[in-house]
Amino acid sequence: PASSRRHSVTTGERVGSSAVAAAATTARGRPHAEPTERKQALPEQLQRCSSGECAELADHSVHPTQMSSIKRVVVFGGTGFVGCQVIHSLVARRMTSTPALEQIVSLSRRGAAPAHFANQPQLHRPGPHGGEEKSTGAVQWLSADAADVGQYEHLFNAETAVVITNGSPPLPTLSAEAQEAQRKANGGLPTTIIKAAARNGVKRLALVNAAMPSWTPAGYRQGKLDALNAARDFCADPANPRDAVVLQPSAIYGTRHTAHGYAIPLTPVLYPASAVLSALGAVGVTGALEKAVPSVFANALTPFAPVEAVGEACAAGVLSPRFESKGLTLISAAELGDPAQWKDE
């Protein structure tokens, strides 16, 4: 199978309402992709698919960004499945960032720290002035409605980075109202956050998006494309360069937790399924199916991502120097197999 590439682009065609960012589909030969090169790799081909047909997009130059040191990271959806892992990864990086990350803020409707964080001693990290801190002490947990920028806009400035993990699952919708609500949750709210970040001087953000088959529910699909276009716009002004890292995983596995802290392990089910997809990719089956019936199989046979890799990639996206001055970076599902590749040496 073809090897995966990390794509850095800043200008060019927006993804249309019927389009898929097909850069998330390569390297299906193993569930844990090997680390890609640290240097910038422009795409050999960045494709846009419409009605099952793919059209090439040209490579684009990158606008250099003069970065301010990140002192605060704001995580939207910080109490959710992915958001909790992002918080964990940020706490682990807190004292290794240069200069030290001063503040991690979780914004969610719930507000309070998740119950299971209180029982994870591995989240005790050295505080900025010595001593030990729990993650619940290192993180400021705030309740906010993402639709109301007045509740959080004051947190944004040039020394703040933003991570967006919130959204709704791709469940089938039976009415126009439900479809529109799904589009708003996955596209309207992230777009509102991204626009507010741009207005207030934020230079770096990470967005958890998705790799989507063409048969994904329309509201979910259009919402994710709206969010991707907002991230593209965030990076599009050469006079005010910014960097955005957009993750495009397929299914994500790991351990979810209920509001009371009870664990729901997804790995025993999803990891074996991911291994099967990887094995099929290694012998060329998935590639053949995607080529034969792209409307059914394109973006549907990608190995799944461990939540730890998604969390580490988000943290790297807003703190690591490897993503500075890159404009828009798309991280494919195939690149999210190994959490270790996103940890800076």
C-alpha positions as CSV (number, residue, x, y, z in Angstrom):
1,P,0.0,0.0,0.0
2,A,1.0,3.6,-0.5
3,S,2.7,5.3,2.5
4,S,0.8,8.1,4.3
5,R,1.8,11.7,4.1
6,R,1.1,14.7,6.3
7,H,-0.3,17.5,4.1
8,S,0.5,21.2,4.7
9,V,-1.5,23.6,2.6
10,T,-2.8,27.1,3.3
11,T,-4.8,28.2,0.2
12,G,-6.8,26.8,-2.6
13,E,-10.2,25.3,-3.2
14,R,-12.6,25.0,-0.3
15,V,-14.2,21.6,0.2
16,G,-17.7,21.7,-1.2
17,S,-20.9,20.4,0.3
18,S,-20.5,17.0,-1.6
19,A,-16.7,16.8,-1.1
20,V,-14.5,14.6,1.1
21,A,-11.0,15.5,2.1
22,A,-9.5,12.3,0.6
23,A,-6.1,13.0,2.0
24,A,-7.2,10.9,5.0
25,T,-7.1,7.7,3.0
26,T,-3.7,6.0,2.5
27,A,-1.5,3.4,4.1
28,R,-3.9,0.7,5.3
29,G,-1.3,-1.9,5.7
30,R,-1.0,-1.8,9.5
31,P,-3.1,-0.5,12.4
32,H,-0.2,1.5,13.8
33,A,1.4,3.6,11.1
34,E,5.1,4.3,11.2
35,P,6.2,7.9,12.1
36,T,6.3,10.2,9.2
37,E,9.2,12.5,8.5
38,R,9.5,15.5,10.8
39,K,10.2,17.8,7.9
40,Q,7.4,19.4,6.0
41,A,6.1,17.2,3.2
42,L,3.8,18.8,0.6
43,P,1.3,16.3,-0.8
44,E,2.1,14.3,-3.9
45,Q,-1.6,14.6,-4.6
46,L,-4.2,16.2,-2.4
47,Q,-7.5,15.1,-3.7
48,R,-11.1,16.3,-3.5
49,C,-13.9,13.7,-4.2
50,S,-17.3,14.8,-5.5
51,S,-20.0,12.3,-6.4
52,G,-17.4,9.5,-6.3
53,E,-15.0,11.2,-8.7
54,C,-11.7,12.6,-7.6
55,A,-10.1,15.8,-8.8
56,E,-6.5,16.8,-7.9
57,L,-5.7,20.0,-6.1
58,A,-2.4,21.7,-6.8
59,D,0.3,22.0,-4.1
60,H,0.4,25.3,-2.3
61,S,3.2,27.3,-0.8
62,V,3.3,27.8,3.0
63,H,3.1,31.2,4.7
64,P,5.7,31.5,7.4
65,T,4.4,32.3,10.8
66,Q,6.1,34.3,13.5
67,M,4.9,32.4,16.5
68,S,4.4,33.7,20.0
69,S,5.1,31.3,22.9
70,I,1.9,29.4,23.9
71,K,1.1,30.0,27.5
72,R,-2.5,28.8,27.6
73,V,-4.4,26.0,25.8
74,V,-8.2,26.0,25.7
75,V,-9.8,22.7,25.1
76,F,-13.4,22.6,23.9
77,G,-15.1,19.4,24.9
78,G,-12.5,18.8,27.5
79,T,-14.7,16.4,29.6
80,G,-15.6,14.2,26.6
81,F,-13.9,11.0,25.4
82,V,-11.3,12.6,23.2
83,G,-11.1,15.8,25.2
84,C,-10.1,14.0,28.4
85,Q,-7.2,12.4,26.5
86,V,-6.1,15.8,25.1
87,I,-6.1,17.1,28.7
88,H,-4.0,14.2,29.8
89,S,-1.5,14.7,27.0
90,L,-1.3,18.5,27.7
91,V,-0.6,17.9,31.4
92,A,2.1,15.5,30.5
93,R,3.7,18.1,28.2
94,R,3.2,21.0,30.7
95,M,6.7,21.1,32.0
96,T,8.5,20.0,28.8
97,S,7.1,22.9,26.7
98,T,9.4,25.9,26.3
99,P,8.5,28.2,28.0
100,A,6.4,26.1,30.4
101,L,2.7,26.0,29.6
102,E,1.0,28.1,32.3
103,Q,-2.6,27.2,32.0
104,I,-4.8,24.5,30.6
105,V,-8.5,25.3,30.3
106,S,-11.3,22.8,29.7
107,L,-14.6,24.3,28.4
108,S,-17.7,22.1,28.3
109,R,-21.3,22.2,29.3
110,R,-20.6,20.0,32.3
111,G,-17.8,22.2,33.5
112,A,-16.6,20.0,36.4
113,A,-13.6,17.7,36.1
114,P,-14.6,14.1,35.0
115,A,-15.0,11.7,38.0
116,H,-12.5,9.2,36.7
117,F,-9.7,11.8,36.7
118,A,-9.7,11.8,40.5
119,N,-8.6,8.2,40.5
120,Q,-5.7,8.3,38.1
121,P,-2.5,8.7,40.0
122,Q,-0.5,8.7,36.8
123,L,-2.0,12.2,36.1
124,H,0.0,13.7,39.1
125,R,2.5,15.9,37.5
126,P,5.1,18.4,38.8
127,G,3.6,21.8,39.2
128,P,5.1,24.9,37.6
129,H,6.7,25.9,41.0
130,G,7.6,22.5,42.2
131,G,5.6,19.9,44.2
132,E,2.9,17.6,42.8
133,E,-0.3,18.6,41.1
134,K,-3.2,16.4,40.0
135,S,-4.6,17.0,36.6
136,T,-7.7,18.4,38.3
137,G,-5.4,21.0,39.9
138,A,-3.4,21.7,36.8
139,V,-6.5,22.3,34.7
140,Q,-9.1,25.0,35.0
141,W,-12.5,23.4,34.4
142,L,-15.1,25.8,33.2
143,S,-18.7,25.5,32.0
144,A,-19.5,27.3,28.7
145,D,-21.8,27.2,25.7
146,A,-19.7,27.1,22.5
147,A,-22.4,29.0,20.7
148,D,-22.0,32.0,23.0
149,V,-18.5,33.5,22.3
150,G,-19.0,36.0,25.1
151,Q,-18.5,33.2,27.6
152,Y,-15.0,32.4,26.5
153,E,-13.7,35.0,24.1
154,H,-11.8,36.7,26.8
155,L,-9.5,33.7,27.0
156,F,-8.2,34.1,23.5
157,N,-5.1,36.0,22.5
158,A,-1.8,35.5,20.7
159,E,-0.4,33.4,23.5
160,T,-3.4,31.1,23.5
161,A,-3.9,27.9,21.4
162,V,-7.3,26.2,20.9
163,V,-8.2,22.5,20.6
164,I,-11.7,21.6,19.4
165,T,-12.9,18.1,20.2
166,N,-16.6,18.6,20.6
167,G,-19.3,17.3,18.2
168,S,-22.1,14.8,17.8
169,P,-21.8,11.1,16.5
170,P,-22.7,10.2,12.9
171,L,-26.1,8.7,13.8
172,P,-28.8,8.5,11.1
173,T,-31.3,11.4,11.2
174,L,-35.0,11.1,10.3
175,S,-36.0,14.7,10.0
176,A,-34.6,18.0,8.5
177,E,-34.5,19.4,12.0
178,A,-32.3,16.6,13.3
179,Q,-30.1,16.8,10.3
180,E,-29.6,20.6,10.8
181,A,-28.9,20.0,14.5
182,Q,-26.2,17.5,13.5
183,R,-24.7,19.9,11.1
184,K,-24.6,22.7,13.7
185,A,-23.0,20.4,16.3
186,N,-20.2,19.3,14.0
187,G,-19.8,22.4,11.9
188,G,-21.6,25.4,13.1
189,L,-20.1,25.4,16.6
190,P,-16.5,24.7,15.6
191,T,-16.8,27.4,13.0
192,T,-18.0,29.9,15.6
193,I,-15.0,29.0,17.8
194,I,-12.5,29.2,15.0
195,K,-13.8,32.6,13.9
196,A,-13.7,33.9,17.4
197,A,-10.1,32.6,17.8
198,A,-9.1,34.4,14.6
199,R,-10.7,37.7,15.7
200,N,-8.8,37.6,19.0
201,G,-5.3,36.9,17.8
202,V,-5.1,33.1,18.3
203,K,-2.3,31.7,16.0
204,R,-2.6,28.0,16.6
205,L,-5.4,25.5,16.8
206,A,-6.1,21.8,16.5
207,L,-9.5,20.4,15.2
208,V,-10.7,16.8,15.6
209,N,-12.5,16.2,12.3
210,A,-13.2,12.8,10.6
211,A,-12.5,10.6,7.6
212,M,-16.0,10.1,6.1
213,P,-17.4,7.6,3.6
214,S,-19.8,9.1,1.1
215,W,-22.8,7.4,2.9
216,T,-22.1,9.2,6.2
217,P,-25.3,10.9,7.4
218,A,-25.7,14.2,5.6
219,G,-25.9,16.5,8.6
220,Y,-22.7,15.0,10.2
221,R,-20.9,15.0,6.9
222,Q,-21.7,18.6,5.9
223,G,-20.9,19.8,9.5
224,K,-17.5,18.2,9.4
225,L,-16.8,19.8,6.0
226,D,-18.0,23.2,7.3
227,A,-15.5,22.9,10.2
228,L,-12.7,21.9,7.8
229,N,-13.4,24.9,5.6
230,A,-13.4,27.1,8.7
231,A,-9.9,25.8,9.6
232,R,-8.8,26.4,6.0
233,D,-10.0,30.0,6.2
234,F,-8.2,30.4,9.6
235,C,-5.0,29.8,7.7
236,A,-5.8,31.6,4.5
237,D,-4.7,35.2,5.1
238,P,-1.0,35.7,4.2
239,A,-1.0,39.1,5.9
240,N,-2.0,37.4,9.2
241,P,-0.5,33.8,9.1
242,R,-1.9,31.2,11.4
243,D,-1.5,27.4,11.8
244,A,-4.2,24.8,12.1
245,V,-3.8,21.0,12.5
246,V,-6.9,19.0,11.4
247,L,-7.1,15.4,12.5
248,Q,-9.1,13.0,10.3
249,P,-9.5,9.7,12.2
250,S,-12.1,7.1,11.4
251,A,-13.4,5.3,14.5
252,I,-11.6,6.0,17.7
253,Y,-11.1,3.3,20.4
254,G,-10.0,3.4,24.0
255,T,-11.8,3.6,27.3
256,R,-14.8,5.8,27.6
257,H,-16.2,6.8,31.1
258,T,-19.6,7.6,32.3
259,A,-20.4,10.8,34.2
260,H,-19.9,8.7,37.4
261,G,-16.5,7.5,36.3
262,Y,-17.4,4.0,35.3
263,A,-15.2,2.6,32.5
264,I,-16.6,1.4,29.1
265,P,-13.7,-0.3,27.3
266,L,-14.0,0.0,23.5
267,T,-10.6,-1.5,22.7
268,P,-11.6,-5.2,23.0
269,V,-14.1,-4.8,20.2
270,L,-12.6,-2.1,18.0
271,Y,-8.9,-3.0,18.1
272,P,-9.4,-6.5,16.6
273,A,-11.7,-5.0,13.9
274,S,-8.9,-2.5,13.2
275,A,-6.3,-5.3,13.0
276,V,-8.5,-7.1,10.4
277,L,-8.8,-3.9,8.3
278,S,-5.0,-3.5,8.5
279,A,-4.4,-7.1,7.5
280,L,-6.8,-6.8,4.5
281,G,-5.0,-3.6,3.5
282,A,-1.6,-5.4,3.7
283,V,-2.7,-7.9,1.0
284,G,-4.4,-5.3,-1.2
285,V,-8.0,-6.2,-0.5
286,T,-9.1,-2.8,0.9
287,G,-7.4,-0.9,-1.9
288,A,-9.1,-3.1,-4.5
289,L,-12.5,-2.6,-2.9
290,E,-12.0,1.2,-2.7
291,K,-11.0,1.4,-6.3
292,A,-13.8,-0.9,-7.5
293,V,-16.7,0.8,-5.6
294,P,-15.4,4.1,-4.2
295,S,-18.9,5.3,-3.4
296,V,-19.2,2.5,-0.8
297,F,-15.7,1.8,0.4
298,A,-13.7,5.0,0.1
299,N,-12.8,6.1,3.7
300,A,-14.8,3.2,5.1
301,L,-12.0,0.7,5.5
302,T,-9.4,2.7,7.3
303,P,-7.9,1.1,10.5
304,F,-9.2,2.8,13.7
305,A,-7.2,5.2,15.9
306,P,-6.4,4.7,19.6
307,V,-7.6,7.7,21.6
308,E,-4.2,8.1,23.0
309,A,-2.8,8.9,19.5
310,V,-5.5,11.4,18.9
311,G,-4.8,13.2,22.2
312,E,-1.1,13.3,21.6
313,A,-1.5,14.6,18.1
314,C,-3.8,17.4,19.3
315,A,-1.3,18.4,22.0
316,A,1.5,18.3,19.4
317,G,-0.6,20.3,17.0
318,V,-0.8,23.3,19.3
319,L,2.6,23.0,21.1
320,S,5.1,21.2,19.0
321,P,7.5,23.3,16.8
322,R,7.0,20.8,14.0
323,F,3.7,22.4,13.2
324,E,4.9,26.0,13.3
325,S,4.8,28.0,10.1
326,K,2.9,25.2,8.3
327,G,-0.5,26.8,7.7
328,L,-3.1,24.1,7.4
329,T,-1.9,20.6,8.2
330,L,-4.2,17.6,7.5
331,I,-3.4,14.4,9.6
332,S,-4.8,11.3,8.0
333,A,-6.4,8.4,9.8
334,A,-3.4,6.3,8.7
335,E,-1.1,8.6,10.7
336,L,-2.9,8.1,14.0
337,G,-2.0,4.6,14.8
338,D,0.9,5.2,17.2
339,P,0.8,7.7,20.1
340,A,4.6,7.7,20.4
341,Q,5.1,9.3,17.1
342,W,3.5,12.6,18.3
343,K,5.7,13.0,21.3
344,D,8.6,15.4,20.7
345,E,12.0,14.1,21.4
